[in-house]
Amino acid sequence: DFTYESSFEDSLRKGFSNGKRAMLLNHHGMYAVGRDAAEAFFVAKHLTQACDVQVKTLAMAGGNLDNVILPDPGMLRRQYKEMMLSPDYAYDGSREWPGLVRQLEREAKGYNL
């Protein structure tokens, strides 16, 4: 029997109902959601890339976060707002999904979505 405590389920429910699109689990991976498979995959893919960059950056800094120059949080918020308002940007995976499906068909012949 593999079940979670109700507090875990409540935590997920609260996070996703507050607009979070991904939640990391301590030592157990992540959950990612979207309006469809393309959006959920997009969220998971980019979160995985961000985590990879963070781990590599910390490794290059000798494990000491004090050796990392972090961007100004205010600047990051402004850039995020501008990016999300841009008509040139689609943060839903709709542009990436067709290419990912072609890659899947090429690399895993016979796989059925």
Disulfide bonds with the S-S distance in Angstrom:
none
